[in-house]
């Protein structure tokens, strides 16, 4: 093989490798995005039990199972979210 043939082969190999790496990265990103889906902690039964509740205006702050802060346990339960921590 002459020098020009070797250069052409290296160039083609580089293109093939770059394409393969791009495809592999795309697949990894696609799969990692699908693995990040969080399960909902929404509690349908809790929601139906408390959806019509009237909550007081006190707002000590509570942490819901979804990681959000709610004014109080009543406000969290009213939207079907279990309270994880009442100390905010």
Backbone bond lengths (Angstrom), bond angles and torsions (degrees), N, CA, C in turn:
res aa  C-N    CA-C-N  psi(-1)  N-CA   C-N-CA  omega(-1)  CA-C   N-CA-C  phi
1 X - - - 1.445 - - 1.517 109.77 -
2 X 1.283 114.40 139.13 1.460 117.10 178.82 1.535 110.14 -90.56
3 X 1.315 113.98 174.76 1.459 121.63 -175.36 1.536 112.05 -63.33
4 X 1.304 118.61 -39.77 1.468 123.08 -179.70 1.527 111.05 -64.84
5 X 1.316 116.91 -39.54 1.468 121.32 178.40 1.525 110.72 -64.53
6 X 1.337 116.09 -40.37 1.460 120.72 178.88 1.526 110.83 -64.73
7 X 1.321 117.22 -41.12 1.460 121.19 178.70 1.528 110.29 -63.08
8 X 1.320 117.31 -42.36 1.455 121.96 -179.37 1.535 110.33 -64.75
9 X 1.326 116.42 -40.89 1.467 120.79 179.37 1.525 110.26 -65.92
10 X 1.329 117.41 -43.36 1.468 121.51 178.43 1.522 110.90 -61.48
11 X 1.321 116.03 -41.54 1.457 120.64 -179.99 1.533 110.61 -63.54
12 X 1.332 116.88 -45.47 1.464 120.85 179.11 1.525 111.14 -65.22
13 X 1.303 116.21 -40.17 1.459 120.66 178.54 1.525 110.45 -63.51
14 X 1.320 117.22 -40.27 1.463 121.43 177.74 1.520 111.25 -61.43
15 X 1.322 117.14 -42.57 1.465 121.29 179.03 1.529 110.22 -64.36
16 X 1.330 116.03 -43.93 1.465 120.52 179.87 1.529 110.32 -62.70
17 X 1.329 117.41 -44.56 1.461 120.92 -179.82 1.527 111.54 -64.73
18 X 1.313 117.41 -42.19 1.469 120.32 178.31 1.520 110.90 -62.71
19 X 1.316 116.84 -41.51 1.457 121.14 178.96 1.528 110.67 -64.54
20 X 1.329 116.81 -42.85 1.463 121.25 179.55 1.528 110.61 -64.80
21 X 1.329 117.62 -41.83 1.460 121.04 178.69 1.524 111.28 -64.62
22 X 1.317 116.54 -41.33 1.460 121.06 177.91 1.530 110.10 -61.91
23 X 1.319 117.08 -45.38 1.470 121.30 179.57 1.529 110.93 -63.08
24 X 1.324 117.10 -42.50 1.465 120.75 179.50 1.526 110.86 -64.70
25 X 1.324 117.07 -41.72 1.464 120.52 178.00 1.518 110.85 -63.08
26 X 1.321 116.71 -41.44 1.461 121.23 178.76 1.526 110.93 -60.95
27 X 1.321 116.94 -44.99 1.456 121.39 -179.88 1.525 110.40 -64.61
28 X 1.330 118.06 -42.51 1.465 121.06 178.67 1.519 111.53 -62.47
29 X 1.314 117.00 -42.55 1.461 120.41 178.59 1.525 110.16 -64.28
30 X 1.300 116.73 -41.65 1.455 121.43 179.68 1.523 110.98 -61.61
31 X 1.327 117.64 -46.94 1.459 120.58 -179.84 1.516 112.42 -70.15
32 X 1.323 118.25 -37.27 1.455 119.38 -179.46 1.521 111.00 -68.97
33 X 1.309 117.93 -32.45 1.464 120.77 177.36 1.518 110.42 -67.21
34 X 1.317 117.75 -37.27 1.460 120.02 -179.21 1.526 111.42 -73.46
35 X 1.315 118.26 -22.10 1.459 121.21 179.55 1.523 112.35 -82.24
36 X 1.308 117.60 -15.27 1.458 120.81 -177.29 1.522 114.50 -83.40
37 X 1.305 117.59 -2.47 1.457 118.93 -177.92 1.522 109.38 -64.22
38 X 1.319 115.40 126.83 1.456 120.20 178.32 1.520 109.21 -87.25
39 X 1.303 114.48 143.75 1.445 118.34 172.90 1.518 107.76 -75.96
40 X 1.291 115.96 140.66 1.447 121.03 179.45 1.519 109.49 -74.76
41 X 1.316 116.23 143.48 1.463 119.32 175.50 1.526 109.49 -103.21
42 X 1.317 116.53 13.72 1.462 121.77 177.07 1.524 109.02 -59.78
43 X 1.325 115.76 130.11 1.460 122.18 -179.15 1.527 108.31 -111.80
44 X 1.316 115.44 104.92 1.466 121.60 -175.97 1.532 111.52 -59.44
45 X 1.325 116.23 -42.58 1.465 120.51 -179.71 1.523 111.11 -63.81
46 X 1.325 116.37 -43.83 1.463 121.59 177.52 1.527 110.42 -61.18
47 X 1.301 115.69 -41.32 1.470 120.95 178.82 1.530 110.80 -60.55
48 X 1.337 116.84 -48.65 1.467 119.81 -179.12 1.530 112.31 -66.50
49 X 1.331 116.80 -31.73 1.472 119.70 178.40 1.528 112.35 -70.29
50 X 1.330 117.55 -34.19 1.462 120.79 -170.27 1.531 115.13 -116.61
51 X 1.318 118.56 1.87 1.458 120.84 -173.31 1.532 113.94 -60.13
52 X 1.334 117.45 -29.48 1.467 120.75 -179.54 1.525 113.32 -101.74
53 X 1.328 117.07 10.10 1.465 120.84 179.34 1.521 110.78 -66.81
54 X 1.321 115.07 148.39 1.465 120.93 171.78 1.517 106.82 -101.78
55 X 1.311 116.69 121.03 1.460 121.22 -176.34 1.518 110.85 -97.13
56 X 1.331 115.44 147.50 1.470 120.60 177.56 1.526 109.79 -73.39
57 X 1.302 115.76 166.42 1.463 121.06 -177.04 1.522 113.30 -87.81
58 X 1.341 117.47 -2.38 1.469 117.96 178.45 1.520 109.54 -64.87
59 X 1.318 115.26 143.04 1.461 118.18 -172.68 1.525 111.97 -137.32
60 X 1.338 116.28 69.17 1.464 118.08 178.36 1.523 112.55 -74.51
61 X 1.313 117.16 -20.59 1.463 121.74 -179.39 1.515 112.17 88.81
62 X 1.318 116.33 124.37 1.463 122.15 176.78 1.520 108.37 -132.45
63 X 1.307 115.73 153.56 1.457 121.36 -179.98 1.521 109.34 -99.71
64 X 1.331 115.91 124.88 1.461 120.82 177.78 1.519 110.83 -85.94
65 X 1.324 115.75 164.51 1.470 120.67 -179.60 1.526 111.80 -66.07
66 X 1.334 117.82 -12.93 1.463 121.82 177.91 1.527 112.32 -89.58
67 X 1.342 116.15 2.79 1.459 120.60 178.48 1.511 113.85 86.43
68 X 1.319 118.19 -0.45 1.462 121.87 179.58 1.520 109.87 -94.27
69 X 1.333 115.23 153.22 1.449 120.71 177.36 1.525 109.29 -95.52
70 X 1.322 115.23 131.36 1.463 122.27 177.67 1.519 108.33 -113.91
71 X 1.320 115.99 155.31 1.459 121.09 -177.57 1.527 111.05 -57.40
72 X 1.314 116.79 -47.19 1.466 121.27 178.03 1.531 108.99 -154.32
73 X 1.327 116.56 174.19 1.462 121.44 -177.02 1.521 111.51 -60.68
74 X 1.324 117.11 -36.80 1.454 120.92 179.97 1.527 110.91 -60.84
75 X 1.334 116.89 -43.58 1.473 121.14 -179.88 1.528 111.17 -64.45
76 X 1.311 117.02 -38.07 1.464 120.64 179.26 1.529 110.49 -68.77
77 X 1.330 116.41 -47.59 1.462 120.62 -178.19 1.519 111.44 -65.58
78 X 1.304 116.81 -31.49 1.466 121.52 -179.43 1.536 111.42 -61.43
79 X 1.320 117.15 -28.55 1.461 121.27 178.42 1.539 111.80 -103.99
80 X 1.362 116.05 12.05 1.464 120.67 173.87 1.511 115.56 82.04
81 X 1.337 116.12 25.16 1.464 120.05 -179.33 1.526 109.61 -111.25
82 X 1.333 116.55 128.12 1.460 120.96 177.15 1.528 110.20 -74.65
83 X 1.317 116.10 144.69 1.461 121.67 178.50 1.522 108.47 -86.08
84 X 1.321 115.63 131.57 1.458 121.07 -179.71 1.521 110.44 -99.79
85 X 1.334 115.92 -41.39 1.464 120.34 -176.90 1.518 109.05 -143.43
86 X 1.334 115.89 125.68 1.470 119.57 179.64 1.512 112.18 -94.69
87 X 1.309 118.55 3.47 1.462 122.42 178.86 1.516 110.61 -102.71
88 X 1.294 118.81 96.54 1.468 122.56 179.16 1.496 110.46 -113.03
